[in-house]
């Protein structure tokens, strides 16, 4: 499985999409590329997320697990902005939708990034 997450650690890939497939790691500038993820599941380490929600420093605790990732130019307008999928453990310790429902482990056929956000494709 491939894992996709937004990289927030300081360094040359700060605020880029990280795509990890085993030992292979690639980074994509969200202003230059849009990622289309196929066969997705929203993953979260709830204990870590709860600690961040309570005030601890942020660390890696959530990602999108997917079967495949297709990279597109960022100007490609194919995105459904009505159905965002969000994650911010400071706000909620789980993945959430527009109604703020807990959607950890929810499966999607396709998700798409647009800038720093993820939408149902």
Biopython code that builds the backbone (N, CA, C, O; Angstrom):
import numpy as np
from Bio.PDB.StructureBuilder import StructureBuilder

atoms = [
    (1, "UNK", "N", (0.835, -1.198, 0.000)),
    (1, "UNK", "CA", (0.000, 0.000, 0.000)),
    (1, "UNK", "C", (0.874, 1.255, 0.000)),
    (1, "UNK", "O", (1.966, 1.273, 0.569)),
    (2, "UNK", "N", (0.380, 2.270, -0.633)),
    (2, "UNK", "CA", (1.042, 3.568, -0.676)),
    (2, "UNK", "C", (0.432, 4.455, 0.395)),
    (2, "UNK", "O", (-0.776, 4.412, 0.628)),
    (3, "UNK", "N", (1.259, 5.255, 1.043)),
    (3, "UNK", "CA", (0.801, 6.187, 2.063)),
    (3, "UNK", "C", (1.062, 7.609, 1.597)),
    (3, "UNK", "O", (2.142, 7.925, 1.100)),
    (4, "UNK", "N", (0.054, 8.466, 1.765)),
    (4, "UNK", "CA", (0.162, 9.875, 1.384)),
    (4, "UNK", "C", (-0.165, 10.707, 2.608)),
    (4, "UNK", "O", (-1.154, 10.461, 3.299)),
    (5, "UNK", "N", (0.685, 11.702, 2.868)),
    (5, "UNK", "CA", (0.429, 12.628, 3.974)),
    (5, "UNK", "C", (1.043, 13.973, 3.635)),
    (5, "UNK", "O", (1.877, 14.085, 2.737)),
    (6, "UNK", "N", (0.614, 14.997, 4.372)),
    (6, "UNK", "CA", (1.178, 16.332, 4.190)),
    (6, "UNK", "C", (2.365, 16.454, 5.138)),
    (6, "UNK", "O", (2.227, 16.257, 6.346)),
    (7, "UNK", "N", (3.522, 16.777, 4.589)),
    (7, "UNK", "CA", (4.783, 16.795, 5.331)),
    (7, "UNK", "C", (4.973, 18.162, 6.001)),
    (7, "UNK", "O", (5.072, 19.184, 5.322)),
    (8, "UNK", "N", (5.023, 18.170, 7.330)),
    (8, "UNK", "CA", (5.147, 19.435, 8.069)),
    (8, "UNK", "C", (6.485, 19.604, 8.784)),
    (8, "UNK", "O", (6.699, 20.615, 9.452)),
    (9, "UNK", "N", (7.384, 18.636, 8.654)),
    (9, "UNK", "CA", (8.698, 18.768, 9.303)),
    (9, "UNK", "C", (9.535, 19.819, 8.568)),
    (9, "UNK", "O", (9.459, 19.943, 7.345)),
    (10, "UNK", "N", (10.324, 20.562, 9.320)),
    (10, "UNK", "CA", (11.221, 21.552, 8.709)),
    (10, "UNK", "C", (12.180, 20.865, 7.755)),
    (10, "UNK", "O", (12.547, 19.706, 7.951)),
    (11, "UNK", "N", (12.580, 21.587, 6.726)),
    (11, "UNK", "CA", (13.514, 21.036, 5.766)),
    (11, "UNK", "C", (13.080, 21.342, 4.345)),
    (11, "UNK", "O", (12.143, 22.112, 4.135)),
    (12, "UNK", "N", (13.749, 20.747, 3.366)),
    (12, "UNK", "CA", (13.486, 21.079, 1.963)),
    (12, "UNK", "C", (12.095, 20.656, 1.473)),
    (12, "UNK", "O", (11.635, 21.161, 0.448)),
    (13, "UNK", "N", (11.423, 19.755, 2.170)),
    (13, "UNK", "CA", (10.106, 19.275, 1.726)),
    (13, "UNK", "C", (8.972, 19.763, 2.613)),
    (13, "UNK", "O", (7.869, 19.217, 2.584)),
    (14, "UNK", "N", (9.255, 20.809, 3.413)),
    (14, "UNK", "CA", (8.256, 21.392, 4.299)),
    (14, "UNK", "C", (7.021, 21.801, 3.498)),
    (14, "UNK", "O", (7.130, 22.476, 2.474)),
    (15, "UNK", "N", (5.846, 21.385, 3.972)),
    (15, "UNK", "CA", (4.552, 21.710, 3.363)),
    (15, "UNK", "C", (4.427, 21.173, 1.936)),
    (15, "UNK", "O", (3.929, 21.857, 1.042)),
    (16, "UNK", "N", (4.887, 19.942, 1.745)),
    (16, "UNK", "CA", (4.706, 19.240, 0.484)),
    (16, "UNK", "C", (4.001, 17.917, 0.763)),
    (16, "UNK", "O", (3.995, 17.420, 1.888)),
    (17, "UNK", "N", (3.408, 17.361, -0.293)),
    (17, "UNK", "CA", (2.795, 16.042, -0.168)),
    (17, "UNK", "C", (3.872, 14.991, -0.208)),
    (17, "UNK", "O", (4.713, 14.993, -1.106)),
    (18, "UNK", "N", (3.857, 14.090, 0.758)),
    (18, "UNK", "CA", (4.797, 12.975, 0.796)),
    (18, "UNK", "C", (4.054, 11.716, 0.346)),
    (18, "UNK", "O", (2.991, 11.384, 0.871)),
    (19, "UNK", "N", (4.636, 11.021, -0.636)),
    (19, "UNK", "CA", (4.085, 9.755, -1.114)),
    (19, "UNK", "C", (5.115, 8.684, -0.800)),
    (19, "UNK", "O", (6.236, 8.714, -1.309)),
    (20, "UNK", "N", (4.719, 7.732, 0.050)),
    (20, "UNK", "CA", (5.629, 6.677, 0.493)),
    (20, "UNK", "C", (5.097, 5.327, 0.033)),
    (20, "UNK", "O", (3.972, 4.942, 0.350)),
    (21, "UNK", "N", (5.931, 4.619, -0.720)),
    (21, "UNK", "CA", (5.604, 3.267, -1.156)),
    (21, "UNK", "C", (6.766, 2.384, -0.746)),
    (21, "UNK", "O", (7.764, 2.287, -1.460)),
    (22, "UNK", "N", (6.635, 1.734, 0.415)),
    (22, "UNK", "CA", (7.745, 0.963, 0.965)),
    (22, "UNK", "C", (8.883, 1.908, 1.344)),
    (22, "UNK", "O", (8.682, 2.851, 2.110)),
    (23, "UNK", "N", (10.073, 1.656, 0.809)),
    (23, "UNK", "CA", (11.233, 2.507, 1.090)),
    (23, "UNK", "C", (11.333, 3.699, 0.138)),
    (23, "UNK", "O", (12.155, 4.590, 0.351)),
    (24, "UNK", "N", (10.504, 3.725, -0.909)),
    (24, "UNK", "CA", (10.529, 4.828, -1.880)),
    (24, "UNK", "C", (9.671, 5.981, -1.376)),
    (24, "UNK", "O", (8.491, 5.808, -1.074)),
    (25, "UNK", "N", (10.281, 7.157, -1.289)),
    (25, "UNK", "CA", (9.571, 8.354, -0.829)),
    (25, "UNK", "C", (9.751, 9.454, -1.858)),
    (25, "UNK", "O", (10.871, 9.754, -2.270)),
    (26, "UNK", "N", (8.635, 10.058, -2.275)),
    (26, "UNK", "CA", (8.655, 11.159, -3.230)),
    (26, "UNK", "C", (7.843, 12.301, -2.646)),
    (26, "UNK", "O", (6.858, 12.079, -1.942)),
    (27, "UNK", "N", (8.263, 13.530, -2.945)),
    (27, "UNK", "CA", (7.569, 14.712, -2.450)),
    (27, "UNK", "C", (7.048, 15.528, -3.624)),
    (27, "UNK", "O", (7.690, 15.606, -4.671)),
    (28, "UNK", "N", (5.866, 16.143, -3.441)),
    (28, "UNK", "CA", (5.240, 16.937, -4.486)),
    (28, "UNK", "C", (4.803, 18.283, -3.926)),
    (28, "UNK", "O", (4.098, 18.351, -2.920)),
    (29, "UNK", "N", (5.224, 19.336, -4.580)),
    (29, "UNK", "CA", (4.821, 20.691, -4.214)),
    (29, "UNK", "C", (3.327, 20.834, -4.520)),
    (29, "UNK", "O", (2.918, 20.628, -5.663)),
    (30, "UNK", "N", (2.505, 21.183, -3.522)),
    (30, "UNK", "CA", (1.058, 21.263, -3.749)),
    (30, "UNK", "C", (0.642, 22.390, -4.692)),
    (30, "UNK", "O", (-0.493, 22.405, -5.168)),
    (31, "UNK", "N", (1.545, 23.331, -4.967)),
    (31, "UNK", "CA", (1.231, 24.406, -5.907)),
    (31, "UNK", "C", (1.536, 23.988, -7.341)),
    (31, "UNK", "O", (1.097, 24.642, -8.287)),
    (32, "UNK", "N", (2.281, 22.909, -7.503)),
    (32, "UNK", "CA", (2.648, 22.430, -8.829)),
    (32, "UNK", "C", (1.922, 21.151, -9.224)),
    (32, "UNK", "O", (1.728, 20.887, -10.410)),
    (33, "UNK", "N", (1.516, 20.348, -8.224)),
    (33, "UNK", "CA", (0.938, 19.044, -8.517)),
    (33, "UNK", "C", (-0.329, 18.783, -7.719)),
    (33, "UNK", "O", (-0.505, 19.291, -6.612)),
    (34, "UNK", "N", (-1.206, 17.981, -8.304)),
    (34, "UNK", "CA", (-2.396, 17.472, -7.644)),
    (34, "UNK", "C", (-2.277, 15.950, -7.657)),
    (34, "UNK", "O", (-1.918, 15.364, -8.679)),
    (35, "UNK", "N", (-2.571, 15.317, -6.543)),
    (35, "UNK", "CA", (-2.466, 13.864, -6.435)),
    (35, "UNK", "C", (-3.848, 13.243, -6.476)),
    (35, "UNK", "O", (-4.740, 13.654, -5.734)),
    (36, "UNK", "N", (-4.029, 12.262, -7.332)),
    (36, "UNK", "CA", (-5.262, 11.492, -7.388)),
    (36, "UNK", "C", (-4.968, 10.142, -6.746)),
    (36, "UNK", "O", (-4.123, 9.387, -7.228)),
    (37, "UNK", "N", (-5.660, 9.849, -5.671)),
    (37, "UNK", "CA", (-5.432, 8.616, -4.917)),
    (37, "UNK", "C", (-6.590, 7.656, -5.174)),
    (37, "UNK", "O", (-7.756, 8.047, -5.121)),
    (38, "UNK", "N", (-6.259, 6.402, -5.451)),
    (38, "UNK", "CA", (-7.251, 5.394, -5.818)),
    (38, "UNK", "C", (-7.271, 4.292, -4.760)),
    (38, "UNK", "O", (-6.221, 3.867, -4.278)),
    (39, "UNK", "N", (-8.479, 3.829, -4.400)),
    (39, "UNK", "CA", (-8.620, 2.768, -3.406)),
    (39, "UNK", "C", (-8.108, 3.213, -2.053)),
    (39, "UNK", "O", (-7.151, 2.642, -1.530)),
    (40, "UNK", "N", (-8.737, 4.231, -1.480)),
    (40, "UNK", "CA", (-8.212, 4.938, -0.304)),
    (40, "UNK", "C", (-8.879, 4.518, 1.006)),
    (40, "UNK", "O", (-10.038, 4.104, 1.044)),
    (41, "UNK", "N", (-8.098, 4.644, 2.067)),
    (41, "UNK", "CA", (-8.602, 4.476, 3.428)),
    (41, "UNK", "C", (-7.920, 5.522, 4.296)),
    (41, "UNK", "O", (-6.701, 5.684, 4.236)),
    (42, "UNK", "N", (-8.705, 6.237, 5.109)),
    (42, "UNK", "CA", (-8.173, 7.273, 5.986)),
    (42, "UNK", "C", (-7.657, 6.623, 7.262)),
    (42, "UNK", "O", (-8.422, 5.996, 7.994)),
    (43, "UNK", "N", (-6.374, 6.769, 7.528)),
    (43, "UNK", "CA", (-5.731, 6.126, 8.675)),
    (43, "UNK", "C", (-5.346, 7.181, 9.713)),
    (43, "UNK", "O", (-4.992, 8.309, 9.371)),
    (44, "UNK", "N", (-5.422, 6.790, 10.988)),
    (44, "UNK", "CA", (-5.127, 7.710, 12.079)),
    (44, "UNK", "C", (-4.672, 6.917, 13.299)),
    (44, "UNK", "O", (-5.252, 5.883, 13.628)),
    (45, "UNK", "N", (-3.653, 7.399, 13.954)),
    (45, "UNK", "CA", (-3.236, 6.835, 15.237)),
    (45, "UNK", "C", (-3.924, 7.667, 16.315)),
    (45, "UNK", "O", (-3.437, 8.729, 16.702)),
    (46, "UNK", "N", (-5.048, 7.177, 16.786)),
    (46, "UNK", "CA", (-5.920, 7.965, 17.656)),
    (46, "UNK", "C", (-5.242, 8.380, 18.952)),
    (46, "UNK", "O", (-5.449, 9.506, 19.404)),
    (47, "UNK", "N", (-4.447, 7.527, 19.564)),
    (47, "UNK", "CA", (-3.774, 7.901, 20.808)),
    (47, "UNK", "C", (-2.854, 9.093, 20.611)),
    (47, "UNK", "O", (-2.858, 10.023, 21.418)),
    (48, "UNK", "N", (-2.072, 9.071, 19.554)),
    (48, "UNK", "CA", (-1.182, 10.197, 19.248)),
    (48, "UNK", "C", (-2.004, 11.440, 18.937)),
    (48, "UNK", "O", (-1.675, 12.536, 19.392)),
    (49, "UNK", "N", (-3.072, 11.273, 18.162)),
    (49, "UNK", "CA", (-3.931, 12.405, 17.817)),
    (49, "UNK", "C", (-4.574, 13.013, 19.064)),
    (49, "UNK", "O", (-4.687, 14.235, 19.167)),
    (50, "UNK", "N", (-4.996, 12.174, 20.008)),
    (50, "UNK", "CA", (-5.586, 12.689, 21.249)),
    (50, "UNK", "C", (-4.576, 13.512, 22.042)),
    (50, "UNK", "O", (-4.934, 14.535, 22.625)),
    (51, "UNK", "N", (-3.318, 13.076, 22.070)),
    (51, "UNK", "CA", (-2.284, 13.835, 22.788)),
    (51, "UNK", "C", (-2.031, 15.183, 22.116)),
    (51, "UNK", "O", (-1.865, 16.193, 22.799)),
    (52, "UNK", "N", (-2.001, 15.205, 20.785)),
    (52, "UNK", "CA", (-1.822, 16.472, 20.059)),
    (52, "UNK", "C", (-3.027, 17.372, 20.317)),
    (52, "UNK", "O", (-2.876, 18.573, 20.545)),
    (53, "UNK", "N", (-4.207, 16.794, 20.280)),
    (53, "UNK", "CA", (-5.439, 17.557, 20.534)),
    (53, "UNK", "C", (-5.411, 18.186, 21.932)),
    (53, "UNK", "O", (-5.956, 19.269, 22.145)),
    (54, "UNK", "N", (-4.774, 17.497, 22.875)),
    (54, "UNK", "CA", (-4.676, 17.987, 24.251)),
    (54, "UNK", "C", (-3.547, 18.997, 24.438)),
    (54, "UNK", "O", (-3.397, 19.554, 25.525)),
    (55, "UNK", "N", (-2.743, 19.243, 23.386)),
    (55, "UNK", "CA", (-1.731, 20.287, 23.474)),
    (55, "UNK", "C", (-0.296, 19.866, 23.227)),
    (55, "UNK", "O", (0.584, 20.725, 23.171)),
    (56, "UNK", "N", (-0.024, 18.572, 23.078)),
    (56, "UNK", "CA", (1.357, 18.157, 22.803)),
    (56, "UNK", "C", (1.777, 18.604, 21.398)),
    (56, "UNK", "O", (0.946, 18.978, 20.570)),
    (57, "UNK", "N", (3.081, 18.554, 21.157)),
    (57, "UNK", "CA", (3.611, 18.929, 19.847)),
    (57, "UNK", "C", (3.100, 17.975, 18.778)),
    (57, "UNK", "O", (2.858, 16.795, 19.034)),
    (58, "UNK", "N", (2.941, 18.516, 17.570)),
    (58, "UNK", "CA", (2.488, 17.687, 16.454)),
    (58, "UNK", "C", (3.578, 16.710, 16.047)),
    (58, "UNK", "O", (4.771, 17.011, 16.098)),
    (59, "UNK", "N", (3.127, 15.532, 15.642)),
    (59, "UNK", "CA", (3.985, 14.494, 15.092)),
    (59, "UNK", "C", (3.149, 13.712, 14.092)),
    (59, "UNK", "O", (1.932, 13.886, 14.037)),
    (60, "UNK", "N", (3.773, 12.867, 13.311)),
    (60, "UNK", "CA", (3.042, 12.108, 12.302)),
    (60, "UNK", "C", (2.053, 11.162, 12.974)),
    (60, "UNK", "O", (2.433, 10.349, 13.817)),
    (61, "UNK", "N", (0.782, 11.275, 12.593)),
    (61, "UNK", "CA", (-0.215, 10.375, 13.174)),
    (61, "UNK", "C", (-1.344, 10.051, 12.207)),
    (61, "UNK", "O", (-2.230, 9.271, 12.557)),
    (62, "UNK", "N", (-1.347, 10.620, 11.001)),
    (62, "UNK", "CA", (-2.431, 10.346, 10.060)),
    (62, "UNK", "C", (-1.914, 10.359, 8.626)),
    (62, "UNK", "O", (-0.961, 11.065, 8.296)),
    (63, "UNK", "N", (-2.566, 9.564, 7.785)),
    (63, "UNK", "CA", (-2.191, 9.487, 6.376)),
    (63, "UNK", "C", (-3.351, 8.873, 5.615)),
    (63, "UNK", "O", (-4.299, 8.352, 6.203)),
    (64, "UNK", "N", (-3.258, 8.946, 4.293)),
    (64, "UNK", "CA", (-4.198, 8.270, 3.411)),
    (64, "UNK", "C", (-3.474, 7.046, 2.876)),
    (64, "UNK", "O", (-2.405, 7.159, 2.276)),
    (65, "UNK", "N", (-4.054, 5.893, 3.094)),
    (65, "UNK", "CA", (-3.511, 4.644, 2.571)),
    (65, "UNK", "C", (-4.248, 4.385, 1.257)),
    (65, "UNK", "O", (-5.478, 4.437, 1.215)),
    (66, "UNK", "N", (-3.503, 4.108, 0.187)),
    (66, "UNK", "CA", (-4.166, 3.923, -1.102)),
    (66, "UNK", "C", (-3.457, 2.876, -1.950)),
    (66, "UNK", "O", (-2.294, 2.543, -1.721)),
    (67, "UNK", "N", (-4.189, 2.371, -2.933)),
    (67, "UNK", "CA", (-3.647, 1.349, -3.828)),
    (67, "UNK", "C", (-2.770, 1.956, -4.906)),
    (67, "UNK", "O", (-1.804, 1.333, -5.347)),
    (68, "UNK", "N", (-3.104, 3.183, -5.338)),
    (68, "UNK", "CA", (-2.342, 3.844, -6.408)),
    (68, "UNK", "C", (-2.449, 5.349, -6.261)),
    (68, "UNK", "O", (-3.418, 5.870, -5.709)),
    (69, "UNK", "N", (-1.426, 6.047, -6.771)),
    (69, "UNK", "CA", (-1.407, 7.511, -6.785)),
    (69, "UNK", "C", (-1.051, 7.960, -8.200)),
    (69, "UNK", "O", (-0.061, 7.509, -8.775)),
    (70, "UNK", "N", (-1.869, 8.853, -8.753)),
    (70, "UNK", "CA", (-1.608, 9.436, -10.076)),
    (70, "UNK", "C", (-1.322, 10.916, -9.866)),
    (70, "UNK", "O", (-2.066, 11.607, -9.171)),
    (71, "UNK", "N", (-0.256, 11.391, -10.461)),
    (71, "UNK", "CA", (0.177, 12.782, -10.288)),
    (71, "UNK", "C", (-0.273, 13.597, -11.502)),
    (71, "UNK", "O", (-0.059, 13.193, -12.645)),
    (72, "UNK", "N", (-0.901, 14.750, -11.240)),
    (72, "UNK", "CA", (-1.414, 15.631, -12.286)),
    (72, "UNK", "C", (-0.865, 17.039, -12.078)),
    (72, "UNK", "O", (-0.487, 17.390, -10.960)),
    (73, "UNK", "N", (-0.813, 17.849, -13.130)),
    (73, "UNK", "CA", (-0.443, 19.257, -12.949)),
    (73, "UNK", "C", (-1.464, 19.944, -12.039)),
    (73, "UNK", "O", (-2.647, 19.606, -12.075)),
    (74, "UNK", "N", (-1.029, 20.881, -11.242)),
    (74, "UNK", "CA", (-1.915, 21.545, -10.280)),
    (74, "UNK", "C", (-3.031, 22.320, -10.956)),
    (74, "UNK", "O", (-4.076, 22.539, -10.344)),
    (75, "UNK", "N", (-2.845, 22.739, -12.192)),
    (75, "UNK", "CA", (-3.882, 23.516, -12.867)),
    (75, "UNK", "C", (-5.027, 22.649, -13.378)),
    (75, "UNK", "O", (-6.025, 23.171, -13.875)),
    (76, "UNK", "N", (-4.893, 21.334, -13.261)),
    (76, "UNK", "CA", (-5.952, 20.420, -13.662)),
    (76, "UNK", "C", (-7.148, 20.640, -12.737)),
    (76, "UNK", "O", (-7.032, 20.390, -11.537)),
    (77, "UNK", "N", (-8.289, 21.097, -13.250)),
    (77, "UNK", "CA", (-9.405, 21.507, -12.385)),
    (77, "UNK", "C", (-10.323, 20.388, -11.914)),
    (77, "UNK", "O", (-11.378, 20.686, -11.353)),
    (78, "UNK", "N", (-9.982, 19.121, -12.109)),
    (78, "UNK", "CA", (-10.880, 18.028, -11.742)),
    (78, "UNK", "C", (-10.817, 17.786, -10.233)),
    (78, "UNK", "O", (-10.017, 16.982, -9.754)),
    (79, "UNK", "N", (-11.660, 18.484, -9.505)),
    (79, "UNK", "CA", (-11.732, 18.302, -8.060)),
    (79, "UNK", "C", (-13.136, 18.687, -7.600)),
    (79, "UNK", "O", (-13.716, 19.650, -8.104)),
    (80, "UNK", "N", (-13.673, 17.950, -6.659)),
    (80, "UNK", "CA", (-15.001, 18.213, -6.121)),
    (80, "UNK", "C", (-14.825, 18.988, -4.819)),
    (80, "UNK", "O", (-14.647, 18.390, -3.758)),
    (81, "UNK", "N", (-14.875, 20.299, -4.897)),
    (81, "UNK", "CA", (-14.627, 21.143, -3.731)),
    (81, "UNK", "C", (-15.767, 21.112, -2.722)),
    (81, "UNK", "O", (-15.651, 21.689, -1.641)),
    (82, "UNK", "N", (-16.866, 20.447, -3.061)),
    (82, "UNK", "CA", (-18.011, 20.386, -2.158)),
    (82, "UNK", "C", (-17.776, 19.372, -1.050)),
    (82, "UNK", "O", (-18.337, 19.519, 0.035)),
    (83, "UNK", "N", (-16.965, 18.351, -1.289)),
    (83, "UNK", "CA", (-16.793, 17.259, -0.330)),
    (83, "UNK", "C", (-15.361, 17.167, 0.186)),
    (83, "UNK", "O", (-14.638, 16.237, -0.172)),
    (84, "UNK", "N", (-14.943, 18.106, 1.011)),
    (84, "UNK", "CA", (-13.579, 18.021, 1.542)),
    (84, "UNK", "C", (-13.441, 16.934, 2.605)),
    (84, "UNK", "O", (-14.396, 16.596, 3.304)),
    (85, "UNK", "N", (-12.245, 16.407, 2.704)),
    (85, "UNK", "CA", (-11.863, 15.455, 3.738)),
    (85, "UNK", "C", (-10.727, 16.134, 4.490)),
    (85, "UNK", "O", (-9.721, 16.493, 3.879)),
    (86, "UNK", "N", (-10.862, 16.319, 5.793)),
    (86, "UNK", "CA", (-9.883, 17.141, 6.516)),
    (86, "UNK", "C", (-9.280, 16.393, 7.694)),
    (86, "UNK", "O", (-9.843, 15.443, 8.237)),
    (87, "UNK", "N", (-8.079, 16.892, 8.060)),
    (87, "UNK", "CA", (-7.422, 16.357, 9.251)),
    (87, "UNK", "C", (-6.605, 17.459, 9.898)),
    (87, "UNK", "O", (-5.707, 18.025, 9.275)),
    (88, "UNK", "N", (-6.913, 17.758, 11.132)),
    (88, "UNK", "CA", (-6.139, 18.688, 11.941)),
    (88, "UNK", "C", (-6.340, 18.268, 13.393)),
    (88, "UNK", "O", (-7.368, 18.583, 13.992)),
    (89, "UNK", "N", (-5.355, 17.551, 13.970)),
    (89, "UNK", "CA", (-5.558, 17.037, 15.329)),
    (89, "UNK", "C", (-5.690, 18.121, 16.396)),
    (89, "UNK", "O", (-6.113, 17.825, 17.513)),
    (90, "UNK", "N", (-5.342, 19.361, 16.081)),
    (90, "UNK", "CA", (-5.584, 20.455, 17.031)),
    (90, "UNK", "C", (-7.088, 20.740, 17.133)),
    (90, "UNK", "O", (-7.587, 21.116, 18.193)),
    (91, "UNK", "N", (-7.801, 20.555, 16.015)),
    (91, "UNK", "CA", (-9.237, 20.819, 15.983)),
    (91, "UNK", "C", (-10.038, 19.587, 16.413)),
    (91, "UNK", "O", (-10.882, 19.675, 17.305)),
    (92, "UNK", "N", (-9.776, 18.447, 15.782)),
    (92, "UNK", "CA", (-10.422, 17.169, 16.109)),
    (92, "UNK", "C", (-9.355, 16.079, 16.045)),
    (92, "UNK", "O", (-8.483, 16.144, 15.178)),
    (93, "UNK", "N", (-9.390, 15.085, 16.923)),
    (93, "UNK", "CA", (-8.367, 14.030, 16.898)),
    (93, "UNK", "C", (-8.692, 12.909, 15.906)),
    (93, "UNK", "O", (-8.337, 11.750, 16.127)),
    (94, "UNK", "N", (-9.362, 13.265, 14.825)),
    (94, "UNK", "CA", (-9.743, 12.280, 13.809)),
    (94, "UNK", "C", (-9.922, 12.978, 12.466)),
    (94, "UNK", "O", (-10.041, 14.201, 12.402)),
    (95, "UNK", "N", (-9.941, 12.183, 11.389)),
    (95, "UNK", "CA", (-10.323, 12.700, 10.080)),
    (95, "UNK", "C", (-11.779, 13.142, 10.181)),
    (95, "UNK", "O", (-12.561, 12.526, 10.905)),
    (96, "UNK", "N", (-12.156, 14.211, 9.456)),
    (96, "UNK", "CA", (-13.536, 14.667, 9.521)),
    (96, "UNK", "C", (-14.009, 15.207, 8.181)),
    (96, "UNK", "O", (-13.217, 15.616, 7.331)),
    (97, "UNK", "N", (-15.338, 15.193, 8.021)),
    (97, "UNK", "CA", (-15.947, 15.699, 6.799)),
    (97, "UNK", "C", (-16.526, 17.083, 7.064)),
    (97, "UNK", "O", (-16.277, 17.677, 8.113)),
    (98, "UNK", "N", (-17.287, 17.585, 6.123)),
    (98, "UNK", "CA", (-17.811, 18.950, 6.229)),
    (98, "UNK", "C", (-18.772, 19.115, 7.412)),
    (98, "UNK", "O", (-18.957, 20.224, 7.912)),
    (99, "UNK", "N", (-19.390, 18.001, 7.862)),
    (99, "UNK", "CA", (-20.272, 18.049, 9.040)),
    (99, "UNK", "C", (-19.505, 17.734, 10.327)),
    (99, "UNK", "O", (-20.111, 17.572, 11.387)),
    (100, "UNK", "N", (-18.182, 17.648, 10.238)),
    (100, "UNK", "CA", (-17.290, 17.366, 11.366)),
    (100, "UNK", "C", (-17.464, 15.959, 11.928)),
    (100, "UNK", "O", (-17.088, 15.702, 13.072)),
    (101, "UNK", "N", (-18.028, 15.047, 11.143)),
    (101, "UNK", "CA", (-18.176, 13.657, 11.584)),
    (101, "UNK", "C", (-16.831, 12.952, 11.545)),
    (101, "UNK", "O", (-15.990, 13.242, 10.693)),
    (102, "UNK", "N", (-16.634, 12.026, 12.471)),
    (102, "UNK", "CA", (-15.436, 11.195, 12.530)),
    (102, "UNK", "C", (-15.469, 10.218, 11.357)),
    (102, "UNK", "O", (-16.370, 9.384, 11.264)),
    (103, "UNK", "N", (-14.484, 10.322, 10.464)),
    (103, "UNK", "CA", (-14.438, 9.419, 9.305)),
    (103, "UNK", "C", (-13.122, 8.631, 9.274)),
    (103, "UNK", "O", (-12.672, 8.213, 8.207)),
    (104, "UNK", "N", (-12.508, 8.431, 10.445)),
    (104, "UNK", "CA", (-11.331, 7.550, 10.508)),
    (104, "UNK", "C", (-11.691, 6.196, 9.898)),
    (104, "UNK", "O", (-12.797, 5.691, 10.092)),
    (105, "UNK", "N", (-10.756, 5.622, 9.170)),
    (105, "UNK", "CA", (-10.895, 4.314, 8.531)),
    (105, "UNK", "C", (-11.949, 4.263, 7.430)),
    (105, "UNK", "O", (-12.244, 3.190, 6.903)),
    (106, "UNK", "N", (-12.523, 5.422, 7.078)),
    (106, "UNK", "CA", (-13.496, 5.453, 5.985)),
    (106, "UNK", "C", (-12.789, 5.161, 4.666)),
    (106, "UNK", "O", (-11.646, 5.573, 4.466)),
    (107, "UNK", "N", (-13.459, 4.460, 3.777)),
    (107, "UNK", "CA", (-12.884, 4.108, 2.476)),
    (107, "UNK", "C", (-13.505, 4.956, 1.372)),
    (107, "UNK", "O", (-14.696, 5.266, 1.399)),
    (108, "UNK", "N", (-12.676, 5.323, 0.406)),
    (108, "UNK", "CA", (-13.107, 6.092, -0.757)),
    (108, "UNK", "C", (-12.532, 5.445, -2.012)),
    (108, "UNK", "O", (-11.408, 4.944, -2.000)),
    (109, "UNK", "N", (-13.298, 5.458, -3.077)),
    (109, "UNK", "CA", (-12.763, 4.970, -4.346)),
    (109, "UNK", "C", (-11.646, 5.882, -4.840)),
    (109, "UNK", "O", (-10.610, 5.415, -5.312)),
    (110, "UNK", "N", (-11.874, 7.202, -4.722)),
    (110, "UNK", "CA", (-10.883, 8.181, -5.177)),
    (110, "UNK", "C", (-10.904, 9.416, -4.289)),
    (110, "UNK", "O", (-11.962, 9.889, -3.873)),
    (111, "UNK", "N", (-9.711, 9.925, -4.011)),
    (111, "UNK", "CA", (-9.540, 11.219, -3.350)),
    (111, "UNK", "C", (-8.572, 12.014, -4.198)),
    (111, "UNK", "O", (-7.767, 11.446, -4.937)),
    (112, "UNK", "N", (-8.653, 13.336, -4.090)),
    (112, "UNK", "CA", (-7.793, 14.208, -4.897)),
    (112, "UNK", "C", (-7.300, 15.363, -4.043)),
    (112, "UNK", "O", (-8.068, 15.956, -3.285)),
    (113, "UNK", "N", (-6.010, 15.684, -4.167)),
    (113, "UNK", "CA", (-5.486, 16.858, -3.466)),
    (113, "UNK", "C", (-5.651, 18.081, -4.360)),
    (113, "UNK", "O", (-5.603, 18.001, -5.587)),
    (114, "UNK", "N", (-5.843, 19.190, -3.707)),
    (114, "UNK", "CA", (-5.854, 20.482, -4.390)),
    (114, "UNK", "C", (-5.213, 21.449, -3.410)),
    (114, "UNK", "O", (-5.792, 21.776, -2.374)),
    (115, "UNK", "N", (-4.026, 21.898, -3.742)),
    (115, "UNK", "CA", (-3.220, 22.683, -2.831)),
    (115, "UNK", "C", (-2.948, 21.827, -1.591)),
    (115, "UNK", "O", (-2.403, 20.730, -1.714)),
    (116, "UNK", "N", (-3.317, 22.309, -0.402)),
    (116, "UNK", "CA", (-3.059, 21.549, 0.829)),
    (116, "UNK", "C", (-4.250, 20.708, 1.267)),
    (116, "UNK", "O", (-4.197, 20.062, 2.314)),
    (117, "UNK", "N", (-5.318, 20.707, 0.486)),
    (117, "UNK", "CA", (-6.558, 20.049, 0.888)),
    (117, "UNK", "C", (-6.791, 18.754, 0.125)),
    (117, "UNK", "O", (-6.188, 18.509, -0.920)),
    (118, "UNK", "N", (-7.689, 17.922, 0.679)),
    (118, "UNK", "CA", (-8.079, 16.663, 0.046)),
    (118, "UNK", "C", (-9.587, 16.691, -0.165)),
    (118, "UNK", "O", (-10.347, 17.075, 0.724)),
    (119, "UNK", "N", (-10.007, 16.276, -1.364)),
    (119, "UNK", "CA", (-11.426, 16.242, -1.721)),
    (119, "UNK", "C", (-11.784, 14.873, -2.265)),
    (119, "UNK", "O", (-10.936, 14.145, -2.779)),
    (120, "UNK", "N", (-13.074, 14.536, -2.139)),
    (120, "UNK", "CA", (-13.579, 13.329, -2.796)),
    (120, "UNK", "C", (-13.586, 13.588, -4.286)),
    (120, "UNK", "O", (-14.082, 14.623, -4.734)),
    (121, "UNK", "N", (-13.053, 12.679, -5.048)),
    (121, "UNK", "CA", (-12.965, 12.857, -6.501)),
    (121, "UNK", "C", (-14.121, 12.160, -7.193)),
    (121, "UNK", "O", (-14.220, 12.198, -8.419)),
]
sb = StructureBuilder()
sb.init_structure("model")
sb.init_model(0)
sb.init_chain("A")
sb.init_seg("    ")
for serial, (resi, resn, name, xyz) in enumerate(atoms, 1):
    if name == "N":
        sb.init_residue(resn, " ", resi, " ")
    sb.init_atom(name, np.array(xyz, "f"), 0.0, 1.0, " ", f" {name:<3s}", serial, name[0])
structure = sb.get_structure()
